[in-house]
Amino acid sequence: MKVVNRINTADANSQYINSVISSLSELHPAGLTVIKYISKHAAKAEHSPAEKSLNNMNFVLVTDNLYAYDELKKTSDDNTTVVYGTVEDAKVYIKYSHVIIIDENLTVKFHHDELDFSEDKIYLTDIDGNDSLDAKIYKNFLSDNHIDKYNFDSPIIEKLIRETNCIIPSHLIFHHSFTDNFSFRFNIWMSNLMAIINLNGEIEKTDTICVYGELERGIPKSCNEAIKCVKYIDNKISKRYDEKVSEVLQYFNKIFTANLKNYIDKGNISKEKLIEEMKSIGIKNIYYSALNKGDARKLVLAYCFPPFNDTSGNVMAKRIFETGDIVDVISNDMSRIRKKDNKLLNIMSHLLDSQIVLTGPQAFSSWASIEEYMHGVFHKYKLYEDKYDEIYSRVMFPHSHFAAFEIKKENPDIKWVAEFSDPLYTDVSSNIRYAPIEDDDYIEMLKEYTGEEYSHLINDNSFNVCEVIPFLYADELIFTNHYQMNYMLERFDDKIKTLVTGKAVISQHPTLPEDMYNIVKTFYKINQEKINIAYFGNFYDTRGFRQIELVAKQLYEANINNFKIHVFTNLNKKTLRFYKQSDFKEYIEMNQYAPYFEFLNLTNLMDILLIFDAETVGIKPYNPYVPSKLSDYRGSTSKIWAFTEKDSVLDLTEEDNIYTVQQRDYYKYGETMKEISEHIDKPVYNAANIKCLN
């Protein structure tokens, strides 16, 4: 199995760090050093570390028991060094390219007379005289002759590290320090794990060596000891490893945190007290899911959900944070169409019981993807149906409401809360969205289920059905504003309108607390002398670079020049072409879209945050949209400058930190900027910034 693990290559200093690490590696001749630890409880035992000695190997016997030390000194030979101290003290006497560390219960046996090891390889030994469960799992894995085809992932690595079976390159043995805080077995696990995740080479089997005997079980014997194990893993997670290594470390974080859940279940400690103790010793990456196991009574259906970066999924995560309920989540793998950002789970990880990630097709509205998610969700629900009192679904994407209906149809007594982020049936240009339901039997089932009174509302348009079904059968409906609800109901009769408004809740997107704006520290540089204005978000047909350029133009013409607009968006050729051709590009800085938590931190770095209403004048009777960024901006310390349509939700919003100007009142742009500048105590004009624009 080939392994290439480096410090996070996204880190600007990673190449330098990797070079320094490589330069510190000391080369030893090919061979093996066997370090055998002897405890005070085994002072009179036979301590030969191996059946025989080979030319290119040496033995180091180490003990912290003075009697054992004296006895070992009497019987040692020229090829054996006896050390009074710790395993870390014994590492000084490593002479060869590879090392294995064992205790008094183990013996190393050799099947050949020569050891030929490569310094960029970890070798897996055979084991014998060991009937433990871990040993059986490892032996079964070792019997597979295709180890070279395995990928570097968590379940595979777990099989490799749980026994004293790794012949480790000497330069990797120092990534873990043996300590009395842990059992010998846990020290072995971590020594093996740290060597593997820092390896740049290969892992392969060797027929040369067999380790005979069985380690003590070695699991933590107390809650305090288990917390220390988690603390160790947490420290490693904080290092700048790449994504694959971080996932492996999180996997082991989960394993040892699950052990802590046993103490909660036995009543030895409350969950709240345990979390308090973990935080008090500096554990940052608490694997809450393991502590919450089995506690969820609410099932959240979110086709797109963290760690995949998408506005809809992020809002759903914030909804979970807002309600404070422990939940299970069923989402879908979105790796084909969305980037992954593992930090997004920080939003609500403390409230997560289990997250099931399905692997169906990834699409915005294709029936094949909706159907597979729908069936996948229903299958998972049936496995635990007695667990849940409530289901919560949110669109976008349509998949979530379809899946929720399958559960509601099966269990009418379960509470179904359905949220709509925006109108589904029509797009921002008032065009009817259409995506066919490619299953005539499903359509007929819906018509039969809705009955004579409502069957006329059902057709083959999935966007239509995705509105109709929740309107009829959800117990609670969440809308972001009254205009959105009214707009979506315009096409229905009074009976439907009454039904929907009777169970509707108006709730704008949640805002995260202040501390989450500091999870990631940005290194973005700004000129503090200038008024720094930022725009975050994708460019669409109704919102693009021309709006940013227009702001710069109006400010310039109002004799305002002490500003810079920092744009963070989905850069493409069209946008960059507009930027390069702009007469006002000196006042605009274009940047790629920022990851979510860096974006939150950036909002505090800026003076002013721009937000724009979607343009609906002449297209819709009123504006049914509230920009999703508003909720994130509300948690920032910066001023919010809103460019609105008359009487929109954003236009009618009155908050101390929000300054509004209607988009077509161009002459007011400069006035509003001057008003904000007084409140942030920065001048709007600086003679040093005079530019001659062609």
C-alpha positions as CSV (number, residue, x, y, z in Angstrom):
1,M,0.0,0.0,0.0
2,K,1.5,3.3,-1.1
3,V,1.3,6.1,1.4
4,V,2.1,9.8,0.7
5,N,1.3,12.0,3.6
6,R,2.4,15.5,3.9
7,I,1.6,18.5,6.0
8,N,-1.3,20.4,4.4
9,T,-0.1,21.6,1.0
10,A,-2.7,24.4,1.2
11,D,-0.5,25.9,3.9
12,A,1.8,28.6,2.5
13,N,4.7,27.3,4.6
14,S,4.2,23.6,4.0
15,Q,7.0,23.1,1.5
16,Y,9.5,24.7,3.8
17,I,8.2,22.6,6.8
18,N,8.4,19.3,4.8
19,S,11.9,20.1,3.7
20,V,13.1,20.7,7.3
21,I,11.5,17.5,8.5
22,S,13.2,15.5,5.8
23,S,16.6,17.1,6.6
24,L,16.3,16.1,10.3
25,S,16.0,12.4,9.4
26,E,19.1,10.4,10.5
27,L,20.0,7.5,8.3
28,H,20.9,4.2,9.8
29,P,22.2,1.0,8.1
30,A,19.6,-1.5,7.1
31,G,18.6,-3.7,10.0
32,L,16.5,-3.9,13.1
33,T,16.6,-2.6,16.7
34,V,14.3,-4.5,19.1
35,I,13.3,-2.5,22.1
36,K,11.7,-4.5,24.9
37,Y,10.0,-2.8,27.8
38,I,10.0,-4.8,31.1
39,S,7.6,-3.6,33.9
40,K,8.1,-3.9,37.6
41,H,5.5,-6.6,37.6
42,A,7.6,-8.9,35.5
43,A,10.9,-8.4,37.2
44,K,11.7,-12.2,37.5
45,A,10.4,-13.2,34.0
46,E,12.5,-14.5,31.1
47,H,13.2,-11.4,29.0
48,S,14.9,-12.7,25.9
49,P,13.5,-10.4,23.2
50,A,14.1,-12.8,20.4
51,E,14.8,-16.5,19.7
52,K,18.1,-15.7,18.0
53,S,20.2,-12.8,17.0
54,L,21.1,-11.8,13.5
55,N,24.1,-9.8,12.3
56,N,22.3,-6.6,11.4
57,M,20.2,-6.2,14.6
58,N,20.6,-5.1,18.2
59,F,18.5,-5.5,21.4
60,V,17.6,-2.8,23.9
61,L,16.0,-3.9,27.2
62,V,14.5,-1.1,29.2
63,T,12.9,-1.1,32.7
64,D,12.1,1.4,35.4
65,N,12.4,-1.3,38.0
66,L,15.8,-1.3,39.7
67,Y,15.8,-5.0,40.7
68,A,14.9,-5.9,37.1
69,Y,17.7,-3.6,35.8
70,D,20.3,-5.3,38.0
71,E,19.2,-8.8,36.9
72,L,19.1,-7.9,33.3
73,K,22.7,-6.5,33.5
74,K,23.9,-9.8,34.8
75,T,22.6,-11.8,31.8
76,S,23.0,-9.3,28.9
77,D,25.4,-10.0,26.1
78,D,27.5,-7.7,23.8
79,N,24.5,-7.2,21.4
80,T,22.1,-6.2,24.2
81,T,21.9,-2.8,25.8
82,V,20.2,-2.6,29.2
83,V,18.7,0.8,30.0
84,Y,17.3,2.0,33.3
85,G,14.5,4.4,32.4
86,T,11.7,4.7,29.8
87,V,11.1,3.6,26.3
88,E,12.0,7.1,25.2
89,D,15.4,6.7,26.9
90,A,15.9,3.4,25.0
91,K,15.3,5.0,21.6
92,V,18.7,6.7,22.0
93,Y,20.3,3.2,21.4
94,I,18.6,2.6,18.0
95,K,21.4,1.5,15.6
96,Y,19.5,0.3,12.5
97,S,17.1,1.5,9.9
98,H,14.0,0.0,11.5
99,V,12.7,-0.6,15.0
100,I,10.0,-2.6,16.8
101,I,8.9,-2.0,20.4
102,I,7.5,-4.9,22.5
103,D,6.9,-5.7,26.1
104,E,7.7,-8.6,28.4
105,N,4.8,-10.7,27.0
106,L,6.2,-10.8,23.5
107,T,9.0,-12.4,21.6
108,V,10.3,-11.8,18.1
109,K,10.9,-14.8,15.9
110,F,12.9,-14.8,12.7
111,H,12.3,-17.0,9.7
112,H,15.4,-15.8,7.7
113,D,19.0,-15.1,8.6
114,E,19.2,-11.7,6.9
115,L,17.1,-8.5,7.3
116,D,16.9,-6.4,4.2
117,F,14.7,-3.4,4.9
118,S,14.1,-0.2,2.9
119,E,14.0,3.0,4.9
120,D,10.9,4.3,3.1
121,K,8.8,1.2,4.1
122,I,6.8,0.1,7.1
123,Y,6.7,-3.7,7.3
124,L,3.9,-5.7,8.7
125,T,4.9,-8.8,10.7
126,D,3.1,-12.1,11.2
127,I,1.7,-12.7,14.7
128,D,1.3,-15.9,16.7
129,G,0.2,-17.1,20.1
130,N,-2.4,-14.3,20.2
131,D,-6.1,-15.1,20.3
132,S,-7.4,-11.5,20.9
133,L,-10.1,-10.0,18.7
134,D,-7.7,-7.4,17.4
135,A,-5.3,-10.2,16.5
136,K,-8.0,-12.1,14.6
137,I,-8.9,-9.0,12.6
138,Y,-5.3,-8.3,11.8
139,K,-4.6,-11.9,10.8
140,N,-7.6,-12.0,8.5
141,F,-6.4,-8.8,6.9
142,L,-2.9,-10.1,6.6
143,S,-4.1,-13.2,4.8
144,D,-5.2,-11.0,1.9
145,N,-2.5,-11.0,-0.7
146,H,-3.6,-7.7,-2.2
147,I,-2.4,-5.2,0.4
148,D,-0.8,-3.2,-2.4
149,K,-4.2,-2.4,-3.8
150,Y,-5.7,-0.9,-0.6
151,N,-6.2,2.8,-0.2
152,F,-5.1,4.9,2.7
153,D,-8.3,5.2,4.7
154,S,-9.5,4.9,8.3
155,P,-10.8,1.3,8.6
156,I,-7.7,-0.1,6.9
157,I,-5.4,1.9,9.1
158,E,-7.3,0.7,12.2
159,K,-6.6,-2.9,11.3
160,L,-2.9,-2.2,11.0
161,I,-2.1,-0.5,14.2
162,R,-3.8,-2.4,17.0
163,E,-1.1,-5.0,17.5
164,T,2.7,-5.0,18.0
165,N,3.2,-5.8,14.3
166,C,4.7,-2.7,12.7
167,I,8.4,-2.6,11.8
168,I,8.9,1.1,11.8
169,P,11.6,3.2,10.0
170,S,13.8,4.6,12.8
171,H,13.3,8.2,11.6
172,L,9.5,7.8,12.2
173,I,9.7,6.4,15.7
174,F,10.0,9.8,17.3
175,H,6.6,11.0,16.2
176,H,5.1,9.5,19.3
177,S,6.6,9.6,22.8
178,F,5.8,6.7,25.1
179,T,4.3,8.0,28.4
180,D,3.1,6.5,31.6
181,N,-0.2,8.4,31.1
182,F,-1.3,5.6,28.8
183,S,-1.2,1.8,28.8
184,F,1.6,0.2,26.9
185,R,-0.9,-1.0,24.3
186,F,-2.2,2.5,23.7
187,N,1.4,3.7,23.3
188,I,1.9,1.0,20.7
189,W,-1.3,2.0,18.8
190,M,-0.2,5.6,18.7
191,S,3.4,4.8,17.8
192,N,2.2,2.8,14.8
193,L,-0.4,5.4,13.9
194,M,2.0,8.3,14.0
195,A,4.5,6.4,11.9
196,I,1.9,5.6,9.3
197,I,0.5,9.1,8.9
198,N,3.9,10.6,8.6
199,L,5.2,8.0,6.1
200,N,6.0,8.8,2.5
201,G,6.6,5.4,1.1
202,E,4.9,2.0,1.2
203,I,3.4,-0.5,3.7
204,E,4.1,-4.1,2.9
205,K,4.1,-7.5,4.5
206,T,7.3,-9.3,5.5
207,D,7.7,-13.0,5.9
208,T,11.0,-12.5,7.8
209,I,9.6,-11.8,11.3
210,C,6.8,-13.1,13.5
211,V,5.8,-11.5,16.9
212,Y,4.8,-14.2,19.4
213,G,2.6,-13.5,22.4
214,E,-0.3,-11.3,23.4
215,L,-0.4,-7.7,24.8
216,E,-2.7,-6.8,27.7
217,R,-6.0,-5.5,26.5
218,G,-4.9,-1.9,27.3
219,I,-8.2,0.0,27.0
220,P,-8.6,3.0,29.3
221,K,-9.6,1.9,32.8
222,S,-11.2,5.2,33.9
223,C,-13.0,8.2,32.5
224,N,-10.0,10.4,33.2
225,E,-7.6,8.0,31.3
226,A,-10.0,7.9,28.4
227,I,-10.1,11.8,28.3
228,K,-6.3,11.8,28.1
229,C,-6.4,9.5,25.1
230,V,-8.8,11.8,23.4
231,K,-6.6,14.8,24.3
232,Y,-3.7,13.1,22.6
233,I,-5.6,12.6,19.4
234,D,-6.9,16.1,19.5
235,N,-3.4,17.5,19.7
236,K,-2.5,15.6,16.6
237,I,-5.6,16.8,14.7
238,S,-4.5,20.3,15.3
239,K,-1.3,19.8,13.3
240,R,-1.3,20.8,9.7
241,Y,-1.8,17.4,8.1
242,D,-3.5,17.0,4.7
243,E,-7.2,16.1,4.4
244,K,-6.8,12.3,4.3
245,V,-4.6,12.2,7.4
246,S,-7.1,14.5,9.2
247,E,-9.9,12.2,8.4
248,V,-8.0,9.2,9.8
249,L,-7.2,11.1,13.0
250,Q,-10.9,12.1,13.3
251,Y,-11.8,8.5,13.0
252,F,-9.7,7.6,16.0
253,N,-11.0,10.6,17.8
254,K,-14.5,9.1,17.3
255,I,-13.3,5.6,18.5
256,F,-11.9,6.9,21.8
257,T,-14.7,9.4,22.4
258,A,-17.2,6.6,22.0
259,N,-15.5,4.9,25.0
260,L,-16.4,8.0,27.0
261,K,-20.1,7.6,26.1
262,N,-20.0,4.4,28.2
263,Y,-19.4,6.4,31.3
264,I,-22.3,8.7,30.5
265,D,-24.6,5.7,29.9
266,K,-23.5,4.1,33.2
267,G,-24.3,7.3,35.1
268,N,-20.7,7.9,36.1
269,I,-20.8,11.4,34.7
270,S,-23.3,13.6,32.9
271,K,-22.7,14.6,29.3
272,E,-22.6,18.3,30.2
273,K,-19.9,17.7,33.0
274,L,-17.9,15.5,30.6
275,I,-17.9,18.1,27.9
276,E,-16.9,20.7,30.4
277,E,-13.9,18.6,31.6
278,M,-12.8,18.0,28.0
279,K,-12.9,21.7,27.2
280,S,-11.1,22.6,30.4
281,I,-8.0,20.6,29.4
282,G,-8.0,22.2,25.9
283,I,-9.7,19.6,23.7
284,K,-10.9,21.5,20.7
285,N,-12.1,18.7,18.4
286,I,-14.8,17.1,20.5
287,Y,-16.5,14.3,18.5
288,Y,-19.9,15.1,19.8
289,S,-21.6,12.6,17.6
290,A,-20.1,9.8,19.7
291,L,-21.3,11.4,22.9
292,N,-24.8,12.0,21.4
293,K,-25.1,8.4,20.0
294,G,-28.7,7.2,20.2
295,D,-30.1,10.5,21.6
296,A,-31.7,12.0,18.4
297,R,-35.5,12.1,18.2
298,K,-35.5,14.4,15.1
299,L,-34.4,13.3,11.6
300,V,-33.2,16.0,9.3
301,L,-33.4,15.3,5.6
302,A,-31.0,17.6,3.7
303,Y,-29.9,16.3,0.3
304,C,-26.9,18.7,0.4
305,F,-25.4,19.1,3.8
306,P,-21.9,19.8,5.4
307,P,-19.2,19.0,4.9
308,F,-20.2,19.9,1.3
309,N,-20.2,23.7,0.9
310,D,-23.6,24.9,-0.3
311,T,-25.8,27.8,0.9
312,S,-28.8,25.5,1.4
313,G,-26.8,22.9,3.4
314,N,-25.2,25.6,5.5
315,V,-28.5,27.2,6.4
316,M,-29.9,23.8,7.4
317,A,-26.9,23.4,9.7
318,K,-27.6,26.8,11.2
319,R,-31.3,25.8,11.7
320,I,-30.1,22.8,13.7
321,F,-27.8,25.1,15.8
322,E,-30.8,27.5,16.3
323,T,-33.2,24.8,17.6
324,G,-30.6,23.1,19.8
325,D,-32.1,19.6,19.3
326,I,-29.9,16.6,18.9
327,V,-30.5,15.2,15.4
328,D,-29.7,12.5,12.9
329,V,-29.1,13.7,9.3
330,I,-29.5,11.9,6.0
331,S,-27.7,13.7,3.2
332,N,-26.1,12.7,-0.1
333,D,-22.5,12.6,-1.3
334,M,-22.1,15.9,-3.3
335,S,-18.5,15.6,-4.2
336,R,-19.1,15.8,-8.0
337,I,-20.8,19.2,-7.8
338,R,-19.8,20.7,-4.5
339,K,-16.5,21.3,-2.7
340,K,-15.9,19.7,0.7
341,D,-15.1,21.8,3.8
342,N,-14.9,19.7,6.9
343,K,-14.9,22.8,9.1
344,L,-18.6,23.4,8.2
345,L,-19.6,20.6,10.6
346,N,-18.4,23.0,13.5
347,I,-21.7,24.8,13.0
348,M,-23.7,22.0,14.6
349,S,-21.5,19.0,15.4
350,H,-22.3,19.3,19.1
351,L,-25.9,18.5,18.2
352,L,-25.2,15.6,15.8
353,D,-26.1,12.0,16.7
354,S,-25.5,10.3,13.3
355,Q,-25.0,11.4,9.8
356,I,-25.8,9.0,7.0
357,V,-24.4,10.0,3.6
358,L,-26.1,8.3,0.7
359,T,-24.2,7.8,-2.6
360,G,-27.0,8.4,-5.2
361,P,-26.6,10.5,-8.3
362,Q,-25.9,14.2,-7.7
363,A,-28.1,16.6,-9.6
364,F,-30.3,19.7,-9.0
365,S,-33.6,18.2,-10.0
366,S,-33.3,15.0,-12.1
367,W,-35.9,12.4,-11.2
368,A,-33.3,9.6,-11.0
369,S,-31.5,11.5,-8.3
370,I,-34.7,12.4,-6.4
371,E,-36.0,8.9,-6.6
372,E,-32.8,7.3,-5.4
373,Y,-32.4,9.7,-2.5
374,M,-36.1,9.2,-1.6
375,H,-35.8,5.4,-1.5
376,G,-32.4,5.5,0.3
377,V,-33.9,7.8,3.0
378,F,-36.9,5.6,3.5
379,H,-34.8,2.5,3.8
380,K,-32.6,4.1,6.5
381,Y,-35.6,5.4,8.3
382,K,-37.2,2.0,8.5
383,L,-34.2,0.7,10.3
384,Y,-34.8,3.1,13.2
385,E,-38.4,4.3,12.7
386,D,-39.3,3.9,16.4
387,K,-36.5,6.4,17.3
388,Y,-38.0,9.6,15.7
389,D,-40.8,12.0,16.8
390,E,-40.1,14.5,14.1
391,I,-38.7,14.9,10.6
392,Y,-37.4,18.2,9.1
393,S,-36.8,18.8,5.4
394,R,-35.5,21.8,3.6
395,V,-35.3,22.9,-0.1
396,M,-33.3,23.7,-2.1
397,F,-32.8,20.8,-3.2
398,P,-36.3,19.3,-4.0
399,H,-35.1,15.8,-3.0
400,S,-35.6,16.5,0.7
401,H,-39.3,17.1,0.6
402,F,-40.0,14.1,-1.6
403,A,-38.1,11.9,0.9
404,A,-39.9,13.4,3.9
405,F,-43.3,12.7,2.2
406,E,-42.4,9.0,1.9
407,I,-41.9,8.9,5.7
408,K,-45.0,11.0,6.4
409,K,-47.1,8.7,4.2
410,E,-45.8,5.6,6.1
411,N,-46.2,7.2,9.5
412,P,-48.9,10.0,9.5
413,D,-48.4,10.6,13.2
414,I,-44.8,11.8,12.9
415,K,-44.4,15.6,12.9
416,W,-43.2,16.9,9.5
417,V,-41.6,20.4,9.4
418,A,-40.9,21.5,5.8
419,E,-38.9,24.6,5.0
420,F,-38.8,26.6,1.7
421,S,-35.7,28.8,1.2
422,D,-37.2,30.4,-2.0
423,P,-40.2,29.9,-4.3
424,L,-39.6,26.6,-6.2
425,Y,-42.3,26.6,-8.9
426,T,-41.0,29.8,-10.6
427,D,-37.4,31.1,-10.8
428,V,-36.1,34.6,-10.2
429,S,-37.2,35.6,-13.7
430,S,-40.7,34.3,-13.1
431,N,-40.2,31.4,-15.5
432,I,-41.9,28.2,-14.5
433,R,-39.3,25.6,-13.5
434,Y,-39.9,22.2,-15.0
435,A,-38.3,18.9,-14.3
436,P,-40.3,15.8,-15.2
437,I,-41.3,13.0,-12.7
438,E,-40.3,10.1,-14.9
439,D,-42.6,7.6,-13.2
440,D,-46.2,7.4,-14.2
441,D,-47.0,5.0,-11.3
442,Y,-45.7,7.5,-8.8
443,I,-47.8,10.3,-10.3
444,E,-50.9,8.1,-10.1
445,M,-50.1,7.2,-6.5
446,L,-50.0,10.9,-5.7
447,K,-53.3,11.6,-7.4
448,E,-55.0,8.7,-5.5
449,Y,-53.4,9.7,-2.2
450,T,-54.5,13.4,-2.5
451,G,-58.0,12.3,-3.5
452,E,-60.7,14.0,-5.6
453,E,-60.3,17.3,-3.8
454,Y,-56.6,17.9,-4.6
455,S,-55.7,15.5,-7.3
456,H,-56.0,18.2,-10.0
457,L,-53.0,19.9,-8.4
458,I,-50.7,16.9,-9.2
459,N,-48.9,16.7,-12.5
460,D,-45.5,15.5,-13.8
461,N,-43.6,18.6,-12.8
462,S,-41.4,17.8,-9.8
463,F,-41.1,21.5,-8.8
464,N,-44.9,21.8,-8.7
465,V,-45.3,18.6,-6.7
466,C,-42.5,19.7,-4.3
467,E,-44.6,22.7,-3.3
468,V,-48.0,21.0,-3.3
469,I,-47.3,18.0,-1.2
470,P,-45.7,19.8,1.8
471,F,-48.5,22.4,1.6
472,L,-51.0,19.6,2.0
473,Y,-49.3,17.2,4.4
474,A,-46.5,18.9,6.4
475,D,-47.5,19.8,10.0
476,E,-45.5,23.0,9.9
477,L,-44.2,25.2,7.1
478,I,-41.2,27.5,7.4
479,F,-40.9,30.5,5.1
480,T,-38.2,33.2,5.2
481,N,-40.7,36.1,4.8
482,H,-44.4,36.9,4.2
483,Y,-43.8,38.0,0.6
484,Q,-42.3,34.6,-0.2
485,M,-45.3,32.8,1.3
486,N,-47.8,35.0,-0.4
487,Y,-46.1,34.7,-3.7
488,M,-45.9,30.9,-3.6
489,L,-49.7,30.8,-2.7
490,E,-50.9,33.1,-5.4
491,R,-51.6,30.2,-7.8
492,F,-53.8,28.4,-5.3
493,D,-57.4,28.8,-4.1
494,D,-58.5,30.2,-0.8
495,K,-58.8,26.8,0.8
496,I,-55.2,26.0,0.2
497,K,-54.1,29.5,1.3
498,T,-56.0,29.1,4.6
499,L,-54.5,25.6,5.1
500,V,-51.0,26.8,4.5
501,T,-51.1,30.1,6.5
502,G,-52.6,28.2,9.4
503,K,-49.4,26.2,9.8
504,A,-46.9,28.7,8.5
505,V,-44.0,30.1,10.5
506,I,-42.0,33.1,9.2
507,S,-38.3,32.7,10.1
508,Q,-35.4,34.4,8.4
509,H,-32.1,32.5,8.2
510,P,-30.4,32.1,11.6
511,T,-27.3,34.0,12.6
512,L,-24.3,32.2,14.3
513,P,-22.8,33.4,17.5
514,E,-19.7,35.7,17.7
515,D,-17.2,32.9,18.5
516,M,-17.9,31.2,15.2
517,Y,-16.6,34.2,13.4
518,N,-13.1,33.4,14.8
519,I,-12.9,29.7,14.0
520,V,-10.7,30.5,11.0
521,K,-8.3,33.4,11.0
522,T,-7.9,35.0,7.6
523,F,-4.5,36.2,6.3
524,Y,-6.1,38.5,3.8
525,K,-4.4,41.9,3.7
526,I,-6.2,45.3,3.6
527,N,-5.1,48.9,3.8
528,Q,-6.5,50.1,7.1
529,E,-6.4,53.7,6.0
530,K,-9.0,53.1,3.3
531,I,-12.7,52.3,3.8
532,N,-12.7,48.6,3.0
533,I,-16.0,47.4,1.4
534,A,-16.7,43.8,0.7
535,Y,-19.0,41.8,-1.5
536,F,-19.4,38.1,-0.9
537,G,-21.4,35.8,-3.0
538,N,-21.9,34.3,-6.4
539,F,-22.8,36.4,-9.5
540,Y,-26.1,35.6,-11.1
541,D,-28.2,36.9,-14.0
542,T,-29.8,39.4,-11.7
543,R,-26.7,40.2,-9.6
544,G,-23.2,40.5,-11.1
545,F,-20.0,42.5,-11.6
546,R,-21.9,45.5,-13.2
547,Q,-23.6,46.2,-9.8
548,I,-20.2,46.3,-8.1
549,E,-18.8,48.5,-10.8
550,L,-21.8,50.8,-10.5
551,V,-21.2,51.3,-6.8
552,A,-17.6,52.3,-7.5
553,K,-18.6,54.6,-10.3
554,Q,-21.2,56.4,-8.2
555,L,-18.8,56.9,-5.3
556,Y,-16.1,58.2,-7.7
557,E,-18.5,60.7,-9.2
558,A,-19.5,61.8,-5.7
559,N,-15.8,62.8,-5.1
560,I,-15.2,59.8,-2.9
561,N,-11.9,58.0,-3.5
562,N,-10.7,56.6,-0.2
563,F,-12.2,53.1,-0.6
564,K,-11.5,49.7,-2.0
565,I,-14.3,47.1,-2.8
566,H,-13.1,43.6,-2.1
567,V,-15.1,41.1,-4.2
568,F,-15.1,37.4,-3.2
569,T,-17.0,35.4,-5.9
570,N,-17.1,32.6,-8.4
571,L,-14.4,34.0,-10.8
572,N,-14.9,33.1,-14.4
573,K,-13.7,34.4,-17.8
574,K,-16.8,36.6,-18.2
575,T,-16.4,38.2,-14.8
576,L,-12.6,38.8,-15.3
577,R,-13.2,40.2,-18.7
578,F,-15.7,42.8,-17.3
579,Y,-13.2,43.6,-14.5
580,K,-10.2,44.1,-16.9
581,Q,-12.3,46.4,-19.1
582,S,-13.7,48.4,-16.2
583,D,-12.7,52.1,-15.9
584,F,-13.0,51.6,-12.1
585,K,-10.9,48.5,-11.5
586,E,-8.4,50.5,-9.4
587,Y,-11.1,50.6,-6.8
588,I,-12.0,46.9,-7.0
589,E,-10.1,43.9,-5.8
590,M,-11.3,40.5,-7.3
591,N,-10.8,37.3,-5.2
592,Q,-11.9,33.7,-5.4
593,Y,-14.9,32.7,-3.2
594,A,-13.7,32.3,0.4
595,P,-14.5,29.1,2.4
596,Y,-17.4,29.7,4.8
597,F,-15.6,30.2,8.1
598,E,-12.9,32.4,6.5
599,F,-15.7,34.4,5.0
600,L,-17.2,34.9,8.5
601,N,-13.8,36.1,9.7
602,L,-13.4,38.4,6.7
603,T,-16.7,40.1,7.5
604,N,-15.1,41.4,10.7
605,L,-12.0,42.6,8.9
606,M,-14.0,44.9,6.6
607,D,-15.7,48.2,7.3
608,I,-18.7,47.8,5.1
609,L,-20.5,44.7,3.7
610,L,-22.5,45.0,0.5
611,I,-25.8,43.2,0.0
612,F,-28.2,43.4,-2.9
613,D,-31.8,42.6,-3.4
614,A,-32.6,40.3,-6.4
615,E,-34.0,42.5,-9.1
616,T,-37.7,41.7,-9.6
617,V,-39.2,45.0,-10.7
618,G,-41.3,44.3,-13.8
619,I,-40.9,40.6,-13.3
620,K,-42.8,39.9,-10.1
621,P,-45.6,41.8,-8.3
622,Y,-43.3,42.2,-5.3
623,N,-39.9,40.9,-4.2
624,P,-40.3,37.5,-2.4
625,Y,-36.6,37.1,-1.7
626,V,-34.3,37.9,1.3
627,P,-30.6,37.6,0.5
628,S,-29.2,34.6,2.5
629,K,-26.0,36.6,3.3
630,L,-28.0,38.9,5.5
631,S,-28.0,36.4,8.3
632,D,-24.3,36.0,8.2
633,Y,-23.7,39.8,8.0
634,R,-25.9,40.3,11.1
635,G,-23.3,38.5,13.2
636,S,-20.4,40.6,12.0
637,T,-19.1,43.8,13.7
638,S,-19.1,45.6,10.3
639,K,-21.7,47.9,8.8
640,I,-24.1,46.5,6.3
641,W,-24.9,48.5,3.2
642,A,-28.1,47.2,1.6
643,F,-29.1,48.1,-2.0
644,T,-32.8,47.4,-2.1
645,E,-35.9,47.4,-4.2
646,K,-38.7,49.6,-2.9
647,D,-40.8,47.9,-0.1
648,S,-38.8,44.7,-0.2
649,V,-38.2,42.8,3.0
650,L,-34.6,44.1,3.0
651,D,-35.8,47.7,2.2
652,L,-38.2,47.6,5.2
653,T,-35.6,46.2,7.6
654,E,-34.7,48.7,10.3
655,E,-31.6,47.8,12.3
656,D,-28.9,50.0,13.7
657,N,-26.2,48.4,11.7
658,I,-28.0,48.4,8.3
659,Y,-27.9,51.3,6.0
660,T,-30.3,51.1,3.0
661,V,-30.4,52.8,-0.3
662,Q,-32.8,51.8,-3.1
663,Q,-30.8,50.5,-6.0
664,R,-32.0,53.0,-8.6
665,D,-31.4,56.0,-6.3
666,Y,-27.9,56.4,-7.7
667,Y,-27.5,59.9,-6.4
668,K,-27.9,58.6,-2.8
669,Y,-25.0,56.2,-3.0
670,G,-22.5,59.0,-2.1
671,E,-24.7,60.3,0.6
672,T,-25.1,56.9,2.3
673,M,-21.3,56.3,2.0
674,K,-20.6,59.6,3.7
675,E,-23.0,58.7,6.5
676,I,-21.4,55.4,7.1
677,S,-17.9,56.9,7.0
678,E,-18.8,59.2,9.8
679,H,-19.8,56.3,12.0
680,I,-16.6,54.3,11.2
681,D,-14.4,57.5,11.5
682,K,-12.7,57.2,8.2
683,P,-12.5,60.0,5.6
684,V,-14.2,59.4,2.2
685,Y,-11.5,61.5,0.4
686,N,-7.7,61.2,0.3
687,A,-5.7,63.4,-2.0
688,A,-3.0,60.7,-2.2
689,N,-5.5,58.4,-3.9
690,I,-6.2,60.6,-6.9
691,K,-6.4,58.5,-10.0
692,C,-6.7,59.5,-13.6
693,L,-9.3,57.2,-15.1
694,N,-9.6,57.0,-18.9
